[in-house]
Amino acid sequence: MRSVRARAAIGATLVVAVALVAAGLAVLSVLRTNLIDQADLQAEVAAREVAGQLALDTAYADLDLDDEEDHPVQVTDEEGRVVFVSQGLRAISGTGSAGVSPVPSASVGATPSPGDDDDDGDDDDGGGSGRPERGEVSSDDPDFSDGTATVDGKKADYRFAAVEATTSAGITLTVHAGAPLAAEQEAVNTVRGAMLTGLPLLLAVVAGVTWLVTRRALRPVEGIRREMAAITASEDLARRVPEPGSRDEIARLARTTNETLTVLEASVERQRRFVADASHELRSPIASLRTQLEVAEAHPELLDLPGAVADTVRLQVLAADLLLLARLDAGEKPGAARIEAGALVREEVSQRTGDRIPVTVEVAEGAAYEVSGSRGQLVRVVGNLLDNAQRHAENRITVQVAADGRGVRVEVRDDGAGVPEDERERIFERFVRLDDARSRDDGGAGLGLAIARDVAARHGGTLTVHRAPEGGAAFRLWLPRAA
């Protein structure tokens, strides 16, 4: 039961078994009903033929009975006494009268003695009691019953129909005629036997086919499992699971698994590269600071204190950037504080007193541009964009805050050389610096723009670079408005 194939085969077999059993019972019920209806019709025809003869005052000895062996007949009077039975009938049940010997007074004919006719002049009122008129056969539906009869020493099951007839003398007789149920029983038993014989074979076929089809369908899954186990053991994320040529759920599973492995491989590779680049970036300021401290220890007069402070500051900024990237990679969610973008930009620009080029802020008077998120992280984004502009601008830097659809656009423009079109996505990668900005003093560590884009994405926004009207670069930060 731990196998999917076994559970599928057992489940399919049970479902088919229940369906076949239900269908078989329904077929047997319909077949039995139809055959009993046919027996009822035969019994009713035989009973009405005899009742018609009795209504015409035919003597019992002169009754014309067709096939007395297949259609035994018993006639009873109003008091339930047997007055006539067909030839060869020795025992009967199911008619309400088990006797088969006619009473002596009625065994010679159907016409009663004159003294028996004392209906007090109510001969014409027979219809009121539900009985047939004199000399007529009841037109009501006959009563049917199941019973047995012994004819010529052979006992069998019969279906009996009871039909009333009234003689011209006013005597009401009930004719019980039977139709054999042997054919019905044989047909039902034959069908039942065929079903009981074929059902196990059919269930075996269903179970076998389900097992084979399921095994064939799950064969690619086993291949995927083995390959995943091999990838886990070897830690080689460059490997991929086999993709079947079908277009079913298993093929989609294989493709999704390979896509996941591709993303995982890229993430691990990016993490490795990040660790390597971070180690390289940290090595330079640490080595420089150590060298200066060792020189100062041996020759205090040669201590480059400003250089040591600069290396320490650079090391501190780099450590803060790496810590922020680590938190972003860990999925840290920004806060939900409501922030006015125009006020945030003005505040950040006002605090940058040591910038090489003054920054112009363009915000419409009286307009409110509220966004939600982490104030500290958004301040870091604006600061990184301004640092990048200060590094490349020649004479002018402009920050514009404006509405943009359902969001707010913060655009930082400069009049520098701009960013080549083929490098506009690459500059947002970590530790990437263009050729003219690779120096430690001018180019930084190459993390500012990467941090800015990651923060923008965490806030549901975007950060892109375009060509500014002034000729330089225009970095557009778009953030959704606060709800």
C-alpha positions as CSV (number, residue, x, y, z in Angstrom):
1,M,0.0,0.0,0.0
2,R,3.0,2.3,0.2
3,S,3.3,2.2,-3.6
4,V,1.3,4.6,-5.7
5,R,0.9,1.8,-8.3
6,A,-0.7,-0.5,-5.7
7,R,-3.0,2.2,-4.4
8,A,-4.1,3.2,-7.9
9,A,-4.7,-0.5,-8.9
10,I,-6.7,-1.3,-5.7
11,G,-8.7,1.9,-6.0
12,A,-9.6,1.4,-9.6
13,T,-10.5,-2.2,-8.9
14,L,-12.7,-1.3,-6.0
15,V,-14.5,1.4,-8.1
16,V,-15.0,-0.9,-11.0
17,A,-16.2,-3.7,-8.7
18,V,-18.8,-1.4,-7.0
19,A,-19.9,-0.2,-10.4
20,L,-20.2,-3.7,-11.9
21,V,-22.0,-5.1,-8.8
22,A,-24.5,-2.2,-8.9
23,A,-25.0,-2.6,-12.7
24,G,-25.3,-6.4,-12.3
25,L,-28.0,-6.1,-9.6
26,A,-29.8,-3.6,-11.8
27,V,-29.7,-5.9,-14.8
28,L,-30.9,-8.9,-12.7
29,S,-33.7,-6.8,-11.3
30,V,-34.8,-5.6,-14.7
31,L,-34.5,-9.1,-16.2
32,R,-36.5,-10.7,-13.3
33,T,-39.2,-8.0,-13.6
34,N,-39.6,-8.5,-17.3
35,L,-39.7,-12.2,-17.1
36,I,-42.3,-12.1,-14.2
37,D,-44.3,-9.6,-16.3
38,Q,-44.3,-12.2,-19.1
39,A,-45.4,-14.9,-16.7
40,D,-48.1,-12.7,-15.4
41,L,-49.4,-12.1,-18.9
42,Q,-49.4,-15.8,-19.6
43,A,-51.2,-16.6,-16.3
44,E,-53.8,-13.9,-16.9
45,V,-54.5,-15.1,-20.5
46,A,-55.0,-18.7,-19.2
47,A,-57.2,-17.6,-16.3
48,R,-59.4,-15.4,-18.5
49,E,-59.9,-18.1,-21.0
50,V,-61.1,-20.5,-18.3
51,A,-63.2,-17.7,-16.7
52,G,-64.8,-16.9,-20.0
53,Q,-65.9,-20.5,-20.4
54,L,-67.3,-20.6,-16.9
55,A,-69.2,-17.4,-17.5
56,L,-70.9,-19.2,-20.4
57,D,-72.0,-22.0,-18.0
58,T,-69.6,-24.6,-19.5
59,A,-69.5,-27.7,-17.4
60,Y,-66.2,-28.4,-15.6
61,A,-65.8,-31.6,-17.6
62,D,-66.1,-29.7,-20.9
63,L,-63.6,-27.0,-20.1
64,D,-61.1,-26.5,-22.8
65,L,-57.7,-26.2,-21.1
66,D,-54.6,-25.6,-23.2
67,D,-51.3,-27.1,-21.9
68,E,-52.5,-28.1,-18.5
69,E,-49.0,-29.1,-17.5
70,D,-47.6,-25.5,-18.1
71,H,-50.8,-23.7,-16.9
72,P,-52.4,-25.6,-14.0
73,V,-55.9,-24.3,-13.1
74,Q,-57.8,-24.3,-9.9
75,V,-61.3,-23.0,-9.5
76,T,-62.8,-22.0,-6.2
77,D,-66.3,-20.8,-5.2
78,E,-67.3,-17.8,-3.1
79,E,-66.5,-19.6,0.1
80,G,-63.1,-20.6,-1.0
81,R,-63.9,-24.2,-1.7
82,V,-62.2,-25.9,-4.6
83,V,-64.7,-26.8,-7.2
84,F,-62.4,-27.8,-10.1
85,V,-58.7,-28.5,-10.7
86,S,-56.9,-29.2,-14.0
87,Q,-55.8,-32.7,-14.8
88,G,-52.6,-33.9,-13.1
89,L,-52.6,-31.2,-10.5
90,R,-51.9,-32.9,-7.1
91,A,-50.8,-30.0,-4.8
92,I,-50.8,-26.2,-5.0
93,S,-49.8,-23.3,-2.8
94,G,-50.0,-19.5,-3.2
95,T,-53.7,-19.4,-4.2
96,G,-55.2,-19.1,-0.8
97,S,-56.6,-22.7,-1.0
98,A,-54.2,-25.5,-0.7
99,G,-56.9,-28.2,-1.5
100,V,-57.0,-29.8,-4.9
101,S,-60.0,-32.1,-4.5
102,P,-63.2,-30.6,-5.8
103,V,-66.2,-30.7,-3.5
104,P,-68.7,-33.4,-4.6
105,S,-71.7,-31.1,-5.1
106,A,-69.8,-29.0,-7.5
107,S,-67.8,-31.5,-9.4
108,V,-70.3,-32.1,-12.2
109,G,-70.7,-28.7,-13.6
110,A,-70.9,-25.0,-13.0
111,T,-74.7,-24.7,-13.0
112,P,-76.1,-24.6,-9.4
113,S,-79.4,-26.1,-8.3
114,P,-82.4,-23.8,-8.4
115,G,-82.5,-23.7,-4.7
116,D,-79.1,-22.0,-4.6
117,D,-80.4,-19.0,-6.5
118,D,-81.7,-16.9,-3.6
119,D,-80.1,-13.5,-4.2
120,D,-83.4,-11.7,-3.2
121,G,-83.8,-10.1,-6.5
122,D,-80.5,-8.3,-6.3
123,D,-79.1,-9.9,-9.5
124,D,-78.5,-6.6,-11.1
125,D,-76.6,-5.2,-8.2
126,G,-73.5,-7.3,-8.7
127,G,-71.5,-4.4,-10.0
128,G,-72.0,-2.5,-6.9
129,S,-70.0,-5.1,-4.9
130,G,-67.2,-5.2,-7.4
131,R,-68.2,-8.6,-8.8
132,P,-68.8,-9.2,-12.5
133,E,-72.4,-9.2,-13.9
134,R,-74.0,-12.6,-14.5
135,G,-72.5,-14.4,-17.5
136,E,-69.5,-12.0,-17.5
137,V,-65.8,-12.1,-16.5
138,S,-64.4,-9.4,-14.2
139,S,-62.7,-6.6,-16.1
140,D,-60.6,-5.6,-13.1
141,D,-56.8,-6.3,-13.0
142,P,-56.3,-9.8,-11.7
143,D,-54.5,-10.6,-8.5
144,F,-51.1,-12.1,-8.9
145,S,-49.2,-14.3,-6.4
146,D,-46.2,-16.6,-6.2
147,G,-46.7,-20.3,-5.4
148,T,-45.9,-23.8,-6.2
149,A,-47.8,-26.6,-7.9
150,T,-47.2,-30.3,-8.3
151,V,-48.3,-31.5,-11.7
152,D,-47.8,-35.2,-12.6
153,G,-45.5,-35.6,-9.7
154,K,-43.2,-32.7,-10.6
155,K,-43.1,-29.7,-8.2
156,A,-42.3,-26.3,-9.6
157,D,-42.6,-22.6,-9.0
158,Y,-45.5,-20.8,-10.6
159,R,-46.9,-17.3,-11.0
160,F,-50.7,-17.4,-10.4
161,A,-53.3,-15.0,-11.7
162,A,-56.8,-14.9,-10.1
163,V,-59.8,-13.8,-12.3
164,E,-63.4,-13.8,-11.2
165,A,-66.3,-15.0,-13.4
166,T,-70.1,-15.0,-12.6
167,T,-72.3,-17.7,-14.1
168,S,-75.8,-17.0,-15.4
169,A,-77.1,-18.4,-12.1
170,G,-75.2,-15.7,-10.2
171,I,-72.5,-17.9,-8.7
172,T,-69.1,-16.1,-8.6
173,L,-66.1,-18.4,-9.2
174,T,-62.5,-17.5,-9.0
175,V,-60.1,-19.0,-11.5
176,H,-56.5,-19.4,-10.5
177,A,-54.2,-20.1,-13.5
178,G,-50.5,-20.5,-13.2
179,A,-47.6,-19.8,-15.5
180,P,-44.2,-21.6,-14.8
181,L,-41.3,-19.6,-13.5
182,A,-38.7,-22.1,-14.6
183,A,-37.6,-20.1,-17.6
184,E,-37.3,-17.0,-15.5
185,Q,-35.3,-18.7,-12.9
186,E,-33.1,-20.4,-15.4
187,A,-32.5,-17.1,-17.3
188,V,-31.7,-15.2,-14.0
189,N,-29.4,-18.0,-12.8
190,T,-27.6,-18.1,-16.1
191,V,-27.0,-14.3,-16.1
192,R,-26.0,-14.4,-12.4
193,G,-23.6,-17.2,-13.1
194,A,-22.1,-15.4,-16.0
195,M,-21.6,-12.3,-13.9
196,L,-20.1,-14.2,-11.0
197,T,-17.7,-15.9,-13.4
198,G,-16.8,-12.9,-15.4
199,L,-16.6,-10.4,-12.6
200,P,-13.3,-11.7,-11.0
201,L,-11.7,-12.0,-14.5
202,L,-12.7,-8.5,-15.4
203,L,-11.5,-7.1,-12.0
204,A,-8.2,-8.9,-12.6
205,V,-7.9,-7.3,-16.0
206,V,-8.7,-3.9,-14.6
207,A,-6.1,-4.3,-11.7
208,G,-3.4,-5.5,-14.1
209,V,-4.0,-2.8,-16.7
210,T,-4.1,-0.1,-14.0
211,W,-0.9,-1.4,-12.5
212,L,0.9,-1.4,-15.9
213,V,-0.4,2.0,-17.0
214,T,0.4,3.5,-13.6
215,R,3.9,2.0,-13.6
216,R,4.5,3.3,-17.2
217,A,3.2,6.7,-16.2
218,L,5.3,6.9,-13.1
219,R,8.5,5.7,-14.7
220,P,9.7,9.2,-15.4
221,V,9.0,10.2,-11.8
222,E,11.4,7.5,-10.6
223,G,14.0,8.9,-13.1
224,I,13.5,12.4,-11.6
225,R,13.8,11.0,-8.1
226,R,17.1,9.2,-8.9
227,E,18.6,12.2,-10.6
228,M,17.5,14.5,-7.7
229,A,19.1,12.0,-5.3
230,A,22.3,12.1,-7.4
231,I,22.3,15.9,-7.5
232,T,21.9,16.0,-3.7
233,A,24.7,13.5,-3.2
234,S,27.1,15.2,-5.6
235,E,26.1,18.8,-4.8
236,D,26.4,19.5,-8.6
237,L,23.6,22.0,-9.3
238,A,24.6,22.0,-13.0
239,R,22.9,18.7,-13.5
240,R,19.3,18.5,-14.6
241,V,16.5,15.9,-14.3
242,P,15.3,14.1,-17.5
243,E,12.3,15.7,-19.1
244,P,9.9,13.2,-20.8
245,G,8.6,14.0,-24.2
246,S,4.9,13.9,-23.1
247,R,2.9,17.0,-22.3
248,D,1.3,15.7,-19.1
249,E,1.7,16.7,-15.5
250,I,4.9,14.7,-15.1
251,A,6.6,16.6,-17.9
252,R,5.6,19.9,-16.4
253,L,6.9,18.7,-13.0
254,A,10.3,17.9,-14.7
255,R,10.4,21.3,-16.4
256,T,9.5,23.1,-13.2
257,T,12.2,21.1,-11.3
258,N,14.8,22.0,-13.8
259,E,13.7,25.7,-13.6
260,T,14.1,25.5,-9.9
261,L,17.5,23.9,-10.2
262,T,18.5,26.7,-12.6
263,V,17.4,29.4,-10.2
264,L,19.1,27.6,-7.3
265,E,22.3,27.2,-9.2
266,A,22.2,30.9,-10.1
267,S,21.5,31.9,-6.5
268,V,24.4,29.7,-5.2
269,E,26.7,31.0,-7.8
270,R,25.7,34.6,-7.0
271,Q,26.3,33.9,-3.4
272,R,29.7,32.4,-4.0
273,R,30.6,35.4,-6.2
274,F,29.3,37.7,-3.6
275,V,31.4,36.2,-0.9
276,A,34.5,36.2,-3.2
277,D,33.9,39.9,-4.2
278,A,33.2,40.9,-0.6
279,S,36.4,39.2,0.6
280,H,38.3,41.0,-2.1
281,E,36.8,44.4,-1.3
282,L,37.4,43.9,2.4
283,R,41.0,42.8,1.9
284,S,42.2,46.1,0.5
285,P,41.1,48.5,3.3
286,I,42.0,46.1,6.0
287,A,45.5,45.5,4.5
288,S,46.0,49.3,4.0
289,L,44.9,50.0,7.5
290,R,47.2,47.3,9.0
291,T,50.1,48.7,6.9
292,Q,49.6,52.2,8.2
293,L,49.3,51.0,11.8
294,E,52.4,48.9,11.5
295,V,54.3,51.8,10.0
296,A,53.0,54.1,12.8
297,E,54.1,51.6,15.4
298,A,57.7,51.6,14.1
299,H,57.8,55.3,13.0
300,P,55.1,57.4,14.7
301,E,56.1,60.4,12.8
302,L,55.1,58.7,9.5
303,L,51.5,58.0,10.6
304,D,49.0,58.9,7.8
305,L,46.0,59.6,10.1
306,P,43.7,60.9,7.5
307,G,44.3,57.9,5.3
308,A,43.7,55.5,8.2
309,V,40.5,57.3,9.0
310,A,39.4,57.1,5.4
311,D,40.1,53.4,5.2
312,T,38.2,52.8,8.4
313,V,35.2,54.8,7.1
314,R,35.3,52.9,3.9
315,L,35.5,49.6,5.8
316,Q,32.6,50.7,7.9
317,V,30.4,51.7,4.9
318,L,31.3,48.4,3.2
319,A,30.3,46.4,6.2
320,A,27.0,48.2,6.5
321,D,26.3,47.6,2.8
322,L,27.1,43.9,3.1
323,L,24.9,43.7,6.2
324,L,22.0,45.3,4.4
325,L,22.4,43.0,1.4
326,A,22.4,40.0,3.7
327,R,19.2,41.2,5.3
328,L,17.6,41.8,1.9
329,D,18.7,38.3,0.7
330,A,17.2,36.8,3.8
331,G,13.8,38.2,2.8
332,E,13.5,41.0,5.3
333,K,10.3,42.8,4.6
334,P,10.1,46.6,4.7
335,G,8.0,48.4,7.3
336,A,4.6,49.9,6.6
337,A,5.2,53.4,7.7
338,R,3.7,56.2,5.6
339,I,6.4,58.4,4.1
340,E,6.1,61.7,2.2
341,A,8.6,61.3,-0.7
342,G,9.1,65.0,-1.3
343,A,9.9,65.7,2.3
344,L,12.3,62.7,2.5
345,V,14.2,63.9,-0.6
346,R,14.5,67.5,0.8
347,E,15.7,66.2,4.2
348,E,18.3,64.0,2.6
349,V,19.6,66.7,0.3
350,S,19.8,69.3,3.1
351,Q,22.0,67.0,5.2
352,R,24.6,66.5,2.4
353,T,26.7,69.5,3.2
354,G,30.0,68.1,1.8
355,D,28.8,67.4,-1.8
356,R,31.0,68.6,-4.7
357,I,28.0,69.8,-6.7
358,P,24.9,71.4,-5.3
359,V,21.7,69.4,-5.8
360,T,18.5,71.0,-7.2
361,V,15.2,69.6,-5.8
362,E,12.0,69.9,-7.9
363,V,8.8,69.1,-6.0
364,A,5.4,70.7,-6.8
365,E,4.3,73.0,-4.0
366,G,1.4,71.6,-1.9
367,A,1.6,68.2,-3.6
368,A,1.7,65.1,-1.4
369,Y,3.5,62.0,-2.6
370,E,3.0,59.4,0.1
371,V,4.5,56.0,-0.1
372,S,4.8,53.2,2.5
373,G,7.8,51.2,3.6
374,S,11.0,51.6,5.6
375,R,12.2,55.2,5.9
376,G,15.8,54.1,6.6
377,Q,16.0,51.9,3.5
378,L,14.4,54.6,1.2
379,V,16.8,57.2,2.6
380,R,19.7,54.8,1.7
381,V,18.3,54.5,-1.9
382,V,18.1,58.3,-2.4
383,G,21.6,58.7,-0.8
384,N,23.1,56.0,-3.1
385,L,21.6,57.6,-6.2
386,L,23.0,61.0,-5.1
387,D,26.4,59.5,-4.4
388,N,26.5,58.0,-7.9
389,A,25.4,61.3,-9.4
390,Q,28.1,63.2,-7.4
391,R,30.7,60.8,-8.7
392,H,29.8,61.3,-12.4
393,A,28.2,64.7,-12.8
394,E,30.1,67.7,-14.1
395,N,28.1,70.8,-13.1
396,R,24.5,69.9,-12.4
397,I,22.4,67.4,-10.4
398,T,18.6,67.5,-10.2
399,V,16.2,65.4,-8.1
400,Q,12.6,65.5,-9.3
401,V,9.6,64.1,-7.3
402,A,6.4,63.8,-9.3
403,A,3.3,61.6,-9.6
404,D,3.5,58.7,-12.1
405,G,0.3,56.8,-12.7
406,R,-0.6,55.0,-9.5
407,G,2.8,55.6,-8.0
408,V,5.5,58.2,-7.2
409,R,8.6,58.8,-9.4
410,V,11.8,60.0,-7.9
411,E,14.3,60.9,-10.7
412,V,17.9,61.7,-10.1
413,R,19.6,63.3,-13.2
414,D,23.1,64.5,-13.8
415,D,25.0,66.1,-16.8
416,G,27.8,63.6,-16.8
417,A,28.8,61.1,-19.5
418,G,25.8,58.9,-18.9
419,V,25.5,55.1,-19.0
420,P,26.0,53.2,-22.2
421,E,22.8,51.5,-23.3
422,D,24.4,48.0,-23.2
423,E,25.6,48.6,-19.6
424,R,22.3,49.9,-18.2
425,E,21.4,46.6,-16.6
426,R,24.9,45.4,-15.7
427,I,25.5,48.4,-13.4
428,F,22.9,47.1,-11.0
429,E,24.8,43.9,-10.4
430,R,26.8,43.7,-7.2
431,F,30.5,44.7,-7.2
432,V,30.2,46.0,-10.7
433,R,32.0,49.2,-11.7
434,L,32.5,50.6,-15.1
435,D,36.0,51.0,-16.5
436,D,36.2,54.7,-15.8
437,A,35.1,54.2,-12.1
438,R,37.3,51.3,-10.9
439,S,39.5,53.2,-8.6
440,R,38.9,52.8,-4.9
441,D,38.5,56.5,-4.4
442,D,36.1,57.2,-7.2
443,G,34.3,54.0,-7.9
444,G,33.4,52.8,-4.4
445,A,32.7,49.1,-3.9
446,G,30.0,48.8,-6.6
447,L,27.2,48.0,-4.2
448,G,25.3,51.3,-4.1
449,L,23.1,50.7,-7.2
450,A,22.6,47.0,-6.4
451,I,21.3,47.9,-2.9
452,A,19.1,50.6,-4.4
453,R,17.4,48.3,-6.9
454,D,17.0,45.5,-4.3
455,V,15.3,48.0,-1.8
456,A,13.1,49.3,-4.6
457,A,12.0,45.8,-5.5
458,R,11.3,45.0,-1.8
459,H,9.0,48.0,-1.7
460,G,7.1,46.9,-4.8
461,G,8.8,49.4,-7.0
462,T,11.4,49.6,-9.8
463,L,14.7,51.3,-10.5
464,T,15.8,51.9,-14.0
465,V,18.4,54.2,-15.8
466,H,17.8,56.3,-18.9
467,R,19.4,59.2,-20.7
468,A,18.8,62.5,-19.1
469,P,17.9,65.7,-21.0
470,E,21.1,67.2,-19.7
471,G,23.0,64.4,-21.5
472,G,23.9,62.3,-18.5
473,A,22.2,59.5,-16.6
474,A,18.6,59.7,-15.3
475,F,17.9,57.1,-12.5
476,R,14.1,56.7,-12.1
477,L,12.8,55.2,-8.8
478,W,9.1,54.3,-9.0
479,L,7.2,53.4,-5.9
480,P,3.5,52.6,-5.4
481,R,1.4,55.2,-3.6
482,A,0.4,54.4,0.0
483,A,-3.0,52.9,0.3
